Amino acid sequence: MSKHFFAYISRMKYIFRWNLMRNTERENIQEHSMQVVWIAHALCIIGNKYFETGYNIEKVLAYAAYHEASEVITGDLASPP
């Protein structure tokens, strides 16, 4: 693991998302990633309990938590030019 990993990840709170719709509040990619984790967790539990899907919850949550991590370097990829 890079010695700068936690420094990069902590920058997620400074990268604001550009949304295609008007919003009353700004959202950073750290907040967005946490919301994705909650939704992914709920969907995995529903899938496993009611549909016997066998989702690996730990793996899904790791993907959800870090899906925007590259944007600490690139900025929000959906931002206007």
ZADO-1210 file (C-alpha; in nm, 4 decimals, padded with zeros to 6 digits):
<atoms>
<atom x="00.0000" y="00.0000" z="00.0000" code="MET" pos="1"/>
<atom x="00.1273" y="00.3425" z="-00.0887" code="SER" pos="2"/>
<atom x="00.2397" y="00.5544" z="00.2029" code="LYS" pos="3"/>
<atom x="00.0210" y="00.8310" z="00.0591" code="HIS" pos="4"/>
<atom x="-00.2968" y="00.6230" z="00.0397" code="PHE" pos="5"/>
<atom x="-00.4720" y="00.7801" z="00.3393" code="PHE" pos="6"/>
<atom x="-00.3648" y="01.1279" z="00.2349" code="ALA" pos="7"/>
<atom x="-00.5238" y="01.0762" z="-00.1086" code="TYR" pos="8"/>
<atom x="-00.8409" y="00.9184" z="00.0290" code="ILE" pos="9"/>
<atom x="-00.8852" y="01.1997" z="00.2817" code="SER" pos="10"/>
<atom x="-00.8982" y="01.4462" z="-00.0105" code="ARG" pos="11"/>
<atom x="-01.2335" y="01.2998" z="-00.1197" code="MET" pos="12"/>
<atom x="-01.4138" y="01.5491" z="00.1025" code="LYS" pos="13"/>
<atom x="-01.2722" y="01.8379" z="-00.1038" code="TYR" pos="14"/>
<atom x="-01.3909" y="01.7146" z="-00.4452" code="ILE" pos="15"/>
<atom x="-01.7450" y="01.8343" z="-00.5092" code="PHE" pos="16"/>
<atom x="-01.9737" y="01.6559" z="-00.7497" code="ARG" pos="17"/>
<atom x="-02.1225" y="01.8331" z="-01.0461" code="TRP" pos="18"/>
<atom x="-02.4810" y="01.7227" z="-01.0830" code="ASN" pos="19"/>
<atom x="-02.6883" y="01.7423" z="-01.3955" code="LEU" pos="20"/>
<atom x="-02.9841" y="01.8736" z="-01.1981" code="MET" pos="21"/>
<atom x="-03.0231" y="02.1731" z="-00.9717" code="ARG" pos="22"/>
<atom x="-02.9619" y="02.0900" z="-00.6085" code="ASN" pos="23"/>
<atom x="-03.0105" y="02.2845" z="-00.2909" code="THR" pos="24"/>
<atom x="-02.6915" y="02.1477" z="-00.1347" code="GLU" pos="25"/>
<atom x="-02.3522" y="02.0572" z="-00.2725" code="ARG" pos="26"/>
<atom x="-02.2264" y="01.7040" z="-00.2271" code="GLU" pos="27"/>
<atom x="-01.8675" y="01.5870" z="-00.2184" code="ASN" pos="28"/>
<atom x="-01.7475" y="01.2498" z="-00.3456" code="ILE" pos="29"/>
<atom x="-01.6859" y="01.1222" z="00.0072" code="GLN" pos="30"/>
<atom x="-02.0526" y="01.1773" z="00.0992" code="GLU" pos="31"/>
<atom x="-02.1645" y="01.0289" z="-00.2309" code="HIS" pos="32"/>
<atom x="-01.9461" y="00.7206" z="-00.1843" code="SER" pos="33"/>
<atom x="-02.0884" y="00.6575" z="00.1624" code="MET" pos="34"/>
<atom x="-02.4429" y="00.6797" z="00.0281" code="GLN" pos="35"/>
<atom x="-02.3505" y="00.4294" z="-00.2433" code="VAL" pos="36"/>
<atom x="-02.2155" y="00.1964" z="00.0278" code="VAL" pos="37"/>
<atom x="-02.5465" y="00.2102" z="00.2170" code="TRP" pos="38"/>
<atom x="-02.7516" y="00.1374" z="-00.0936" code="ILE" pos="39"/>
<atom x="-02.5172" y="-00.1417" z="-00.2076" code="ALA" pos="40"/>
<atom x="-02.5325" y="-00.3002" z="00.1378" code="HIS" pos="41"/>
<atom x="-02.9109" y="-00.2959" z="00.1422" code="ALA" pos="42"/>
<atom x="-02.9316" y="-00.4416" z="-00.2094" code="LEU" pos="43"/>
<atom x="-02.6864" y="-00.7201" z="-00.1214" code="CYS" pos="44"/>
<atom x="-02.8844" y="-00.8164" z="00.1870" code="ILE" pos="45"/>
<atom x="-03.2121" y="-00.8159" z="-00.0078" code="ILE" pos="46"/>
<atom x="-03.0555" y="-01.0171" z="-00.2901" code="GLY" pos="47"/>
<atom x="-02.8997" y="-01.2724" z="-00.0568" code="ASN" pos="48"/>
<atom x="-03.2016" y="-01.3111" z="00.1702" code="LYS" pos="49"/>
<atom x="-03.4887" y="-01.3106" z="-00.0772" code="TYR" pos="50"/>
<atom x="-03.3290" y="-01.4207" z="-00.4045" code="PHE" pos="51"/>
<atom x="-03.0393" y="-01.6389" z="-00.2831" code="GLU" pos="52"/>
<atom x="-02.7945" y="-01.4488" z="-00.5048" code="THR" pos="53"/>
<atom x="-02.4850" y="-01.5180" z="-00.2940" code="GLY" pos="54"/>
<atom x="-02.3374" y="-01.1703" z="-00.3303" code="TYR" pos="55"/>
<atom x="-02.0025" y="-01.1232" z="-00.1554" code="ASN" pos="56"/>
<atom x="-02.1034" y="-00.8259" z="00.0592" code="ILE" pos="57"/>
<atom x="-01.7488" y="-00.7331" z="00.1653" code="GLU" pos="58"/>
<atom x="-01.6320" y="-00.7152" z="-00.1959" code="LYS" pos="59"/>
<atom x="-01.9350" y="-00.5153" z="-00.3102" code="VAL" pos="60"/>
<atom x="-01.8930" y="-00.2662" z="-00.0243" code="LEU" pos="61"/>
<atom x="-01.5224" y="-00.2214" z="-00.1009" code="ALA" pos="62"/>
<atom x="-01.6054" y="-00.1441" z="-00.4651" code="TYR" pos="63"/>
<atom x="-01.8790" y="00.0964" z="-00.3556" code="ALA" pos="64"/>
<atom x="-01.6555" y="00.2773" z="-00.1055" code="ALA" pos="65"/>
<atom x="-01.3726" y="00.3353" z="-00.3518" code="TYR" pos="66"/>
<atom x="-01.5599" y="00.3797" z="-00.6801" code="HIS" pos="67"/>
<atom x="-01.4850" y="00.7548" z="-00.6874" code="GLU" pos="68"/>
<atom x="-01.1351" y="00.7374" z="-00.5364" code="ALA" pos="69"/>
<atom x="-00.9564" y="00.8140" z="-00.8633" code="SER" pos="70"/>
<atom x="-01.1285" y="01.1516" z="-00.8710" code="GLU" pos="71"/>
<atom x="-00.8983" y="01.2842" z="-00.5962" code="VAL" pos="72"/>
<atom x="-00.6453" y="01.3065" z="-00.8800" code="ILE" pos="73"/>
<atom x="-00.8675" y="01.3803" z="-01.1807" code="THR" pos="74"/>
<atom x="-01.1417" y="01.5850" z="-01.0147" code="GLY" pos="75"/>
<atom x="-01.5074" y="01.5040" z="-01.0719" code="ASP" pos="76"/>
<atom x="-01.5196" y="01.3392" z="-01.4139" code="LEU" pos="77"/>
<atom x="-01.8734" y="01.4592" z="-01.4826" code="ALA" pos="78"/>
<atom x="-01.7735" y="01.8251" z="-01.4352" code="SER" pos="79"/>
<atom x="-01.8228" y="02.0662" z="-01.7213" code="PRO" pos="80"/>
<atom x="-01.5029" y="02.1697" z="-01.9062" code="PRO" pos="81"/>
</atoms>
